[in-house]
Amino acid sequence: MKNVDLKDVIILRSQIQHEIDHSLRLHHELESPRRWDKLSLVLSGSLLALSIVIMLFWSSIPLLWIIVTFVLYSFNYLIFFLPISRHPGEKKVEKSVKRSKKDIGGPLRYLLKKKRKFALEIGATMFLVGMVPLALGFFLLFGTGLAFTIYYGVLQDVYPIELTVGLIFQILIIMAYFVLVTIVSPQSQGFTKIARSFKYRILTAHSKGRPAYIWAIAVSGIIIVVISLIGIGAILLPGRTLDSIIEFFRSNGSIPILLFLVILASQFFIMRSFQSRRSRKMALALIEQEVQELRSECLAPLDLLIEDARSKNLDQVDGASYEAVLYSYYPLAIYDVVETNIFEHSPVYLVVPKIDLLLDEEVLRYVGMPRDMDGNLILPSA
């Protein structure tokens, strides 16, 4: 590995320090008290309490509540693409460089061919991180529907038993899905850590003999199957459940559209209120983790290289040590926290990849590297 000029090391250190400073500014902004936070929480609690009281007196309202919850759950991602949502970012002094199809094609081919696991990780991270802030809000909405389904379907015998059982099963699957997503913690690369844990458990068991190896594979397989079934059920089953509820309404009259819209607006407000608060907490935790890792895994090693070179009056540093920092830096730098809001209110924070880095083939060389059981990078041999 060739040595690297000391000037390049200093430039990289400055770049990382700028990244840290930007993250700390964003952290300070998110940490500041929000004007509508407490008010929206009070209004959400009041709406939920009022809805529960109303559903205690009208047995048809809980089914309408569940329909709206399923609709909101199935199409919640469309909210991010509404024209009223904005993605504010830092104002850039320089104009962004337009990339041609040829410029984009190379990095994309490299990403999909050489870094397929990393591409899948990015896709899973974007999708599942968006689900984490939704968990508490939907848990309350679905939990309310579940309680009234049991009350009217099992205790009062108002709903048909087939519909009741189907609703209970479907709601429990979705609630289990949100619990699973929260436990896995995809915002901190939870799936990657779990996959790595399974891999090393199997390898460790293999060294202990055939019975231990077979047992480790069986247990891992069962866990993966259960997780997969919960995920598939949470995605595919709502459509069939909705059909059953709608058929029940058709046989007993019709769906009151105005009441449907009122419940939809109420649930959206409740869901968005909790989503906003939870996503802000998640963003703060992510920023704190990123800053800590940038300081310990990037700045500290660079400072040692610079200090060592200056003490020996050298204008170059060891290339392998420099590249080791790049392997730590780019997987952190490639993700960004962005805000979406509705008319500058109800902000929600998402984790997305930085497109300029994602389409840089040089950057892609340093991402998606394997790690050992302790999370340390396994770097390619020189």
Summary of the structure (lengths in Angstrom):
residues: 382
radius of gyration: 25.3
end to end distance: 6.5
largest distance: 87.3
contacts: 1099
relative contact order: 0.16
helix: 75%
strand: 7%
